[in-house]
Amino acid sequence: QVQLVESGGGLVQPGGSLRLSCVASESIFSFVAMGWYRQAPGKQRELVARISRGGDTNYADFVKGRFTISRGNVKNTVYLQMDSLKPEDTALYYCNGERSIGFPYWGQGTQVTVSS
C-alpha cells in the first residue's frame, strides 16, 4: 500500500513563507505526476501545483509567482515552497500521486493557516 505523508504546515503571518514536504513510500517516479491540492472549509478540493514525471510543472492561477513545486534529491520527496502567503491560502494541503490507471493516492493533509 502506497503511503504519502505531508509535513511542514503551520501558522504563519500574511506575507510569510512555508515549505511543505511530501514523502512517498516508494519512488515518486513510479507516478505519472505528483501534485499538491488544498481544501478550505466549505469549499471543494482544488489543484495548487503539479509536476509530471518528466518535470513539467503547472500551477493554479491563484498561486502563480508565489508557490513552487519541486522534487527533492531523494527520489521519494516532493516539496511545495509557498511565499507571500495570504489569508486566503488557509486550507488543508494534500499531496497527490497520479497513476496512469487506477485511483490516485492521497496523503492525510497538513494544515496551513495564514493569519496575523
C-alpha positions in Angstrom: 0.0 0.0 0.0 1.5 3.3 -1.1 1.7 6.0 1.5 2.1 9.7 1.1 3.0 11.7 4.2 2.8 15.5 4.3 4.5 17.8 6.8 5.5 21.4 7.1 2.2 23.1 7.7 1.6 25.6 10.5 0.6 29.1 11.4 2.2 31.9 9.5 1.6 35.7 9.2 0.5 37.2 5.9 3.5 37.7 3.6 5.3 34.8 5.3 6.6 31.5 3.8 6.3 27.8 4.4 7.7 24.8 2.8 5.6 21.7 2.6 7.1 18.2 2.2 5.5 15.0 0.9 7.4 11.8 1.4 6.2 8.8 -0.5 6.7 5.2 0.5 8.1 4.5 -3.0 9.9 6.4 -5.7 7.8 9.4 -7.0 8.9 8.4 -10.5 6.5 5.4 -10.2 3.8 8.0 -10.5 2.7 9.8 -13.7 2.7 13.0 -11.7 2.8 14.4 -8.2 0.6 17.3 -7.1 -0.4 19.5 -4.2 -4.1 20.2 -3.6 -5.9 22.2 -1.0 -9.3 22.3 0.6 -10.6 25.2 2.7 -13.7 24.7 4.9 -16.9 24.7 2.9 -15.0 24.6 -0.4 -14.1 21.9 -2.9 -10.6 20.5 -3.1 -8.6 22.3 -5.8 -5.3 21.8 -7.5 -2.5 24.0 -6.4 0.5 22.7 -8.3 1.6 19.6 -10.2 4.8 18.2 -11.5 4.9 15.5 -14.1 7.3 12.6 -14.2 9.2 14.5 -17.0 9.5 17.6 -14.8 6.8 19.7 -16.4 5.0 21.9 -13.9 1.7 23.7 -13.8 0.1 26.0 -11.2 -3.2 27.3 -10.3 -3.6 31.0 -11.3 -4.0 32.0 -7.7 -0.5 30.8 -6.7 1.5 31.6 -9.8 4.6 33.5 -8.9 4.2 32.7 -5.2 4.4 28.9 -4.9 7.0 26.5 -6.4 6.7 22.7 -6.6 9.9 20.7 -6.8 11.4 17.3 -6.3 13.9 16.5 -3.7 17.3 14.9 -4.3 15.9 11.9 -2.6 13.7 10.2 -5.1 10.6 9.9 -2.9 10.1 13.5 -1.9 8.1 16.4 -3.3 8.1 20.0 -2.0 5.8 23.0 -2.2 7.6 26.2 -1.4 5.0 28.8 -0.5 5.9 32.5 -0.4 4.0 35.7 0.0 1.2 33.8 1.8 -2.2 35.3 2.0 -5.1 34.6 4.4 -7.0 33.1 1.5 -4.3 30.4 1.3 -5.5 29.0 4.6 -6.5 25.4 3.9 -5.7 21.7 4.4 -3.0 20.9 1.9 -2.8 17.4 0.4 -0.2 15.6 -1.5 -1.4 13.6 -4.5 0.2 10.9 -6.7 -1.3 10.0 -10.0 -1.0 6.7 -11.8 -1.6 6.1 -15.5 -4.5 3.8 -14.4 -6.5 3.4 -11.2 -7.2 5.8 -8.5 -4.8 8.5 -7.3 -3.1 8.3 -3.9 -3.6 10.9 -1.2 -1.9 11.9 1.9 -3.6 12.8 5.1 -3.1 16.5 4.7 -1.2 19.2 6.5 -2.9 22.4 7.8 -1.7 25.8 6.7 -3.1 28.8 8.5 -2.3 32.3 7.4 -3.3 34.9 10.0 -2.0 37.9 11.9 
